Amino acid sequence: MKAYSGKEVCFLLKQNDWQLKRINGSHHIYAKPGERAIITVPVHGNRTLKPGLQRAIFKLAHFSE
């Protein structure tokens, strides 16, 4: 699995109709109409997300990677 930064994951979420609801510090919080899940993405510059966190975010967003 390719390692993504927080900024890249935010871009992917926006492309898939997830909406930015609020920003709390460096954490961007996304929601999608019709989904009960809320996704929190840490954005720390261009640092890549750790594999377990990235996998959990992708699972909640129903991404196939």
KOLLOPA-838425 format. One record per residue: x, y, z of N, C-alpha, C, CB in turn. Coordinates in steps of 0.1 Angstrom, whole numbers. Glycine has a CB too. Layout:
<pt n_xx="X" n_yy="Y" n_zz="Z" ca_xx="X" ca_yy="Y" ca_zz="Z" c_xx="X" c_yy="Y" c_zz="Z" cb_xx="X" cb_yy="Y" cb_zz="Z"/>
...
end
This chain:
<pt n_xx="8" n_yy="-12" n_zz="0" ca_xx="0" ca_yy="0" ca_zz="0" c_xx="9" c_yy="12" c_zz="0" cb_xx="-10" cb_yy="0" cb_zz="12"/>
<pt n_xx="6" n_yy="22" n_zz="-9" ca_xx="13" ca_yy="34" ca_zz="-10" c_xx="10" c_yy="43" c_zz="3" cb_xx="9" cb_yy="42" cb_zz="-22"/>
<pt n_xx="20" n_yy="49" n_zz="8" ca_xx="19" ca_yy="58" ca_zz="20" c_xx="14" c_yy="71" c_zz="15" cb_xx="32" cb_yy="59" cb_zz="28"/>
<pt n_xx="3" n_yy="76" n_zz="21" ca_xx="-2" ca_yy="89" ca_zz="18" c_xx="0" c_yy="99" c_zz="30" cb_xx="-17" cb_yy="88" cb_zz="15"/>
<pt n_xx="1" n_yy="112" n_zz="27" ca_xx="2" ca_yy="122" ca_zz="37" c_xx="-13" c_yy="126" c_zz="41" cb_xx="10" cb_yy="134" cb_zz="32"/>
<pt n_xx="-14" n_yy="133" n_zz="52" ca_xx="-28" ca_yy="137" ca_zz="56" c_xx="-34" c_yy="146" c_zz="45" cb_xx="-27" cb_yy="145" cb_zz="69"/>
<pt n_xx="-26" n_yy="155" n_zz="39" ca_xx="-31" ca_yy="163" ca_zz="28" c_xx="-37" c_yy="155" c_zz="17" cb_xx="-21" cb_yy="173" cb_zz="23"/>
<pt n_xx="-30" n_yy="145" n_zz="13" ca_xx="-34" ca_yy="136" ca_zz="2" c_xx="-47" c_yy="129" c_zz="5" cb_xx="-23" cb_yy="126" cb_zz="-2"/>
<pt n_xx="-48" n_yy="124" n_zz="17" ca_xx="-60" ca_yy="117" ca_zz="21" c_xx="-72" c_yy="127" c_zz="21" cb_xx="-58" cb_yy="111" cb_zz="35"/>
<pt n_xx="-70" n_yy="139" n_zz="26" ca_xx="-80" ca_yy="149" ca_zz="25" c_xx="-85" c_yy="151" c_zz="11" cb_xx="-76" cb_yy="162" cb_zz="32"/>
<pt n_xx="-76" n_yy="152" n_zz="2" ca_xx="-79" ca_yy="154" ca_zz="-12" c_xx="-87" c_yy="142" c_zz="-17" cb_xx="-66" cb_yy="156" cb_zz="-21"/>
<pt n_xx="-83" n_yy="130" n_zz="-14" ca_xx="-91" ca_yy="118" ca_zz="-18" c_xx="-105" c_yy="118" c_zz="-12" cb_xx="-83" cb_yy="105" cb_zz="-14"/>
<pt n_xx="-106" n_yy="122" n_zz="0" ca_xx="-119" ca_yy="122" ca_zz="6" c_xx="-129" c_yy="132" c_zz="-1" cb_xx="-118" cb_yy="126" cb_zz="21"/>
<pt n_xx="-123" n_yy="144" n_zz="-4" ca_xx="-131" ca_yy="154" ca_zz="-11" c_xx="-136" c_yy="149" c_zz="-24" cb_xx="-123" cb_yy="167" cb_zz="-12"/>
<pt n_xx="-127" n_yy="142" n_zz="-31" ca_xx="-130" ca_yy="136" ca_zz="-44" c_xx="-142" c_yy="126" c_zz="-44" cb_xx="-118" cb_yy="130" cb_zz="-51"/>
<pt n_xx="-144" n_yy="120" n_zz="-32" ca_xx="-154" ca_yy="110" ca_zz="-30" c_xx="-166" c_yy="115" c_zz="-22" cb_xx="-148" cb_yy="98" cb_zz="-23"/>
<pt n_xx="-169" n_yy="128" n_zz="-23" ca_xx="-180" ca_yy="134" ca_zz="-17" c_xx="-180" c_yy="135" c_zz="-2" cb_xx="-192" cb_yy="127" cb_zz="-21"/>
<pt n_xx="-169" n_yy="134" n_zz="5" ca_xx="-168" ca_yy="136" ca_zz="19" c_xx="-166" c_yy="151" c_zz="21" cb_xx="-156" cb_yy="128" cb_zz="26"/>
<pt n_xx="-173" n_yy="157" n_zz="31" ca_xx="-173" ca_yy="171" ca_zz="33" c_xx="-165" c_yy="174" c_zz="46" cb_xx="-187" cb_yy="176" cb_zz="34"/>
<pt n_xx="-157" n_yy="185" n_zz="45" ca_xx="-150" ca_yy="189" ca_zz="57" c_xx="-160" c_yy="196" c_zz="66" cb_xx="-138" cb_yy="199" cb_zz="53"/>
<pt n_xx="-162" n_yy="191" n_zz="78" ca_xx="-171" ca_yy="197" ca_zz="88" c_xx="-164" c_yy="207" c_zz="97" cb_xx="-177" cb_yy="186" cb_zz="96"/>
<pt n_xx="-152" n_yy="204" n_zz="101" ca_xx="-145" ca_yy="213" ca_zz="110" c_xx="-131" c_yy="210" c_zz="111" cb_xx="-152" cb_yy="214" cb_zz="124"/>
<pt n_xx="-123" n_yy="219" n_zz="116" ca_xx="-109" ca_yy="216" ca_zz="119" c_xx="-106" c_yy="219" c_zz="133" cb_xx="-99" cb_yy="225" cb_zz="109"/>
<pt n_xx="-101" n_yy="209" n_zz="140" ca_xx="-97" ca_yy="211" ca_zz="154" c_xx="-82" c_yy="209" c_zz="156" cb_xx="-105" cb_yy="200" cb_zz="163"/>
<pt n_xx="-75" n_yy="220" n_zz="156" ca_xx="-61" ca_yy="220" ca_zz="156" c_xx="-55" c_yy="215" c_zz="143" cb_xx="-56" cb_yy="211" cb_zz="168"/>
<pt n_xx="-48" n_yy="204" n_zz="143" ca_xx="-43" ca_yy="199" ca_zz="130" c_xx="-51" c_yy="187" c_zz="125" cb_xx="-29" cb_yy="195" cb_zz="132"/>
<pt n_xx="-63" n_yy="185" n_zz="131" ca_xx="-71" ca_yy="173" ca_zz="127" c_xx="-83" c_yy="178" c_zz="119" cb_xx="-76" cb_yy="166" cb_zz="140"/>
<pt n_xx="-84" n_yy="173" n_zz="107" ca_xx="-96" ca_yy="177" ca_zz="98" c_xx="-106" c_yy="166" c_zz="100" cb_xx="-91" cb_yy="178" cb_zz="83"/>
<pt n_xx="-119" n_yy="170" n_zz="102" ca_xx="-130" ca_yy="161" ca_zz="105" c_xx="-139" c_yy="161" c_zz="93" cb_xx="-137" cb_yy="165" cb_zz="118"/>
<pt n_xx="-142" n_yy="149" n_zz="87" ca_xx="-150" ca_yy="148" ca_zz="76" c_xx="-162" c_yy="140" c_zz="79" cb_xx="-142" cb_yy="141" cb_zz="64"/>
<pt n_xx="-173" n_yy="143" n_zz="72" ca_xx="-186" ca_yy="135" ca_zz="72" c_xx="-191" c_yy="135" c_zz="58" cb_xx="-196" cb_yy="142" cb_zz="82"/>
<pt n_xx="-200" n_yy="125" n_zz="56" ca_xx="-206" ca_yy="123" ca_zz="43" c_xx="-221" c_yy="121" c_zz="45" cb_xx="-200" cb_yy="111" cb_zz="35"/>
<pt n_xx="-229" n_yy="128" n_zz="37" ca_xx="-244" ca_yy="126" ca_zz="38" c_xx="-247" c_yy="111" c_zz="36" cb_xx="-252" cb_yy="135" cb_zz="29"/>
<pt n_xx="-255" n_yy="105" n_zz="44" ca_xx="-259" ca_yy="91" ca_zz="43" c_xx="-250" c_yy="82" c_zz="50" cb_xx="-260" cb_yy="88" cb_zz="29"/>
<pt n_xx="-239" n_yy="86" n_zz="55" ca_xx="-229" ca_yy="78" ca_zz="62" c_xx="-230" c_yy="81" c_zz="77" cb_xx="-215" cb_yy="79" cb_zz="57"/>
<pt n_xx="-229" n_yy="71" n_zz="86" ca_xx="-228" ca_yy="74" ca_zz="100" c_xx="-214" c_yy="77" c_zz="105" cb_xx="-234" cb_yy="62" cb_zz="108"/>
<pt n_xx="-204" n_yy="73" n_zz="97" ca_xx="-190" ca_yy="74" ca_zz="101" c_xx="-186" c_yy="88" c_zz="100" cb_xx="-182" cb_yy="65" cb_zz="92"/>
<pt n_xx="-177" n_yy="92" n_zz="109" ca_xx="-170" ca_yy="105" ca_zz="109" c_xx="-155" c_yy="101" c_zz="108" cb_xx="-173" cb_yy="114" cb_zz="121"/>
<pt n_xx="-148" n_yy="108" n_zz="99" ca_xx="-134" ca_yy="105" ca_zz="97" c_xx="-126" c_yy="116" c_zz="101" cb_xx="-131" cb_yy="101" cb_zz="82"/>
<pt n_xx="-116" n_yy="114" n_zz="110" ca_xx="-106" ca_yy="124" ca_zz="114" c_xx="-93" c_yy="121" c_zz="108" cb_xx="-106" cb_yy="124" cb_zz="130"/>
<pt n_xx="-87" n_yy="131" n_zz="101" ca_xx="-75" ca_yy="130" ca_zz="95" c_xx="-65" c_yy="139" c_zz="101" cb_xx="-76" cb_yy="132" cb_zz="79"/>
<pt n_xx="-54" n_yy="134" n_zz="106" ca_xx="-43" ca_yy="143" ca_zz="111" c_xx="-35" c_yy="149" c_zz="100" cb_xx="-34" cb_yy="136" cb_zz="122"/>
<pt n_xx="-34" n_yy="162" n_zz="99" ca_xx="-26" ca_yy="168" ca_zz="88" c_xx="-14" c_yy="175" c_zz="95" cb_xx="-35" cb_yy="179" cb_zz="80"/>
<pt n_xx="-3" n_yy="169" n_zz="94" ca_xx="9" ca_yy="175" ca_zz="99" c_xx="19" c_yy="177" c_zz="88" cb_xx="16" cb_yy="165" cb_zz="110"/>
<pt n_xx="17" n_yy="188" n_zz="80" ca_xx="26" ca_yy="191" ca_zz="69" c_xx="25" c_yy="179" c_zz="59" cb_xx="40" cb_yy="192" cb_zz="73"/>
<pt n_xx="36" n_yy="175" n_zz="54" ca_xx="36" ca_yy="164" ca_zz="44" c_xx="40" c_yy="151" c_zz="50" cb_xx="46" cb_yy="168" cb_zz="33"/>
<pt n_xx="39" n_yy="149" n_zz="63" ca_xx="43" ca_yy="137" ca_zz="69" c_xx="32" c_yy="126" c_zz="65" cb_xx="43" cb_yy="138" cb_zz="85"/>
<pt n_xx="37" n_yy="114" n_zz="62" ca_xx="28" ca_yy="103" ca_zz="58" c_xx="21" c_yy="98" c_zz="71" cb_xx="36" cb_yy="92" cb_zz="51"/>
<pt n_xx="10" n_yy="92" n_zz="68" ca_xx="2" ca_yy="86" ca_zz="79" c_xx="8" c_yy="72" c_zz="82" cb_xx="-13" cb_yy="85" cb_zz="76"/>
<pt n_xx="7" n_yy="68" n_zz="94" ca_xx="12" ca_yy="54" ca_zz="98" c_xx="2" c_yy="44" c_zz="91" cb_xx="12" cb_yy="52" cb_zz="113"/>
<pt n_xx="8" n_yy="32" n_zz="87" ca_xx="0" ca_yy="23" ca_zz="80" c_xx="-13" c_yy="19" c_zz="86" cb_xx="8" cb_yy="10" cb_zz="78"/>
<pt n_xx="-14" n_yy="16" n_zz="99" ca_xx="-26" ca_yy="12" ca_zz="106" c_xx="-37" c_yy="23" c_zz="105" cb_xx="-23" cb_yy="8" cb_zz="120"/>
<pt n_xx="-33" n_yy="35" n_zz="107" ca_xx="-42" ca_yy="47" ca_zz="107" c_xx="-48" c_yy="48" c_zz="93" cb_xx="-36" cb_yy="59" cb_zz="112"/>
<pt n_xx="-39" n_yy="48" n_zz="83" ca_xx="-43" ca_yy="49" ca_zz="69" c_xx="-52" c_yy="38" c_zz="65" cb_xx="-30" cb_yy="49" cb_zz="60"/>
<pt n_xx="-50" n_yy="26" n_zz="69" ca_xx="-58" ca_yy="15" ca_zz="66" c_xx="-72" c_yy="17" c_zz="72" cb_xx="-52" cb_yy="1" cb_zz="71"/>
<pt n_xx="-73" n_yy="22" n_zz="85" ca_xx="-85" ca_yy="24" ca_zz="92" c_xx="-93" c_yy="35" c_zz="85" cb_xx="-83" cb_yy="28" cb_zz="107"/>
<pt n_xx="-87" n_yy="46" n_zz="81" ca_xx="-94" ca_yy="56" ca_zz="74" c_xx="-99" c_yy="51" c_zz="61" cb_xx="-84" cb_yy="68" cb_zz="71"/>
<pt n_xx="-91" n_yy="44" n_zz="53" ca_xx="-96" ca_yy="39" ca_zz="40" c_xx="-107" c_yy="29" c_zz="42" cb_xx="-84" cb_yy="32" cb_zz="33"/>
<pt n_xx="-107" n_yy="21" n_zz="53" ca_xx="-118" ca_yy="12" ca_zz="55" c_xx="-131" c_yy="20" c_zz="58" cb_xx="-115" cb_yy="2" cb_zz="67"/>
<pt n_xx="-130" n_yy="30" n_zz="66" ca_xx="-142" ca_yy="38" ca_zz="69" c_xx="-148" c_yy="45" c_zz="57" cb_xx="-139" cb_yy="48" cb_zz="80"/>
<pt n_xx="-139" n_yy="49" n_zz="48" ca_xx="-143" ca_yy="57" ca_zz="36" c_xx="-147" c_yy="47" c_zz="25" cb_xx="-132" cb_yy="66" cb_zz="32"/>
<pt n_xx="-145" n_yy="34" n_zz="27" ca_xx="-148" ca_yy="24" ca_zz="17" c_xx="-139" c_yy="26" c_zz="4" cb_xx="-163" cb_yy="26" cb_zz="12"/>
<pt n_xx="-126" n_yy="29" n_zz="7" ca_xx="-117" ca_yy="29" ca_zz="-4" c_xx="-111" c_yy="15" c_zz="-6" cb_xx="-105" cb_yy="39" cb_zz="-1"/>
<pt n_xx="-107" n_yy="11" n_zz="-18" ca_xx="-102" ca_yy="-2" ca_zz="-20" c_xx="-88" c_yy="-4" c_zz="-18" cb_xx="-106" cb_yy="-6" cb_zz="-34"/>
<pt n_xx="-80" n_yy="6" n_zz="-16" ca_xx="-65" ca_yy="4" ca_zz="-13" c_xx="-64" c_yy="-1" c_zz="0" cb_xx="-57" cb_yy="17" cb_zz="-16"/>
end
